[in-house]
Amino acid sequence: MSALPRSSLSPADFFAWEAEQTEKHEYHYGEVFSMAGGSPEHALIGMNAGAQLVAQLAGGPCRVFSSDLAVELDDAGRFCYPDVTVVCGTLVRSVHGPAATNPTLVVEVLSPATAADDRGGKAEAYRRLPSVQAIVFVESERAHADAFVREGERWIVAEPDADGRLALGVATLDVPALFDGLDLE
């Protein structure tokens, strides 16, 4: 991600500007960052994850959102667009713009350009949100996924079980099925 040459924006100014753009951007404490273009692999993995979650959570209190839903990572400081977001219960909207403040589960499909931030600063910000129960990382260049799952006050690293299932509290992902339609190792 690279910063766009823009002066410091308020969150409201960012969302007004973002609504007029053809590409998505993230907001980090007044700076605007262009989001990396996704590969076909990235797009398919995100859809496969969303489809699994929709099938499991249909009819319950949780809803699955695409990468078009912004998430507020802290009070007006950082907004991002996870590849898939699950919100359980009522969606709480940010007072600063069209973003959710209460994700329950987020899925980030990693690319070489975003992996360090997704697993680093962004994951740390997700873990600070009291509503977040699981953060899933899915690689786009090899068939692998893991997650952070909240257990009380602790976060544990979750790996797929022997059957390739990744338990996430509110749902379970079939990791091999995330890569259906792709030829990855």
Secondary structure as GFF3:
##gff-version 3
##sequence-region A 1 185
A	DSSP	beta_strand	2	3	.	.	.	ID=ss1
A	DSSP	alpha_helix	11	18	.	.	.	ID=ss2
A	DSSP	beta_strand	25	28	.	.	.	ID=ss3
A	DSSP	beta_strand	31	34	.	.	.	ID=ss4
A	DSSP	alpha_helix	40	57	.	.	.	ID=ss5
A	DSSP	beta_strand	62	65	.	.	.	ID=ss6
A	DSSP	beta_strand	70	74	.	.	.	ID=ss7
A	DSSP	beta_strand	78	80	.	.	.	ID=ss8
A	DSSP	beta_strand	84	88	.	.	.	ID=ss9
A	DSSP	beta_strand	99	100	.	.	.	ID=ss10
A	DSSP	beta_strand	105	110	.	.	.	ID=ss11
A	DSSP	alpha_helix	115	117	.	.	.	ID=ss12
A	DSSP	pi_helix	118	122	.	.	.	ID=ss13
A	DSSP	alpha_helix	123	128	.	.	.	ID=ss14
A	DSSP	beta_strand	134	139	.	.	.	ID=ss15
A	DSSP	beta_strand	145	151	.	.	.	ID=ss16
A	DSSP	beta_strand	154	158	.	.	.	ID=ss17
A	DSSP	beta_strand	165	167	.	.	.	ID=ss18
A	DSSP	beta_strand	172	174	.	.	.	ID=ss19
A	DSSP	alpha_helix	175	178	.	.	.	ID=ss20
###
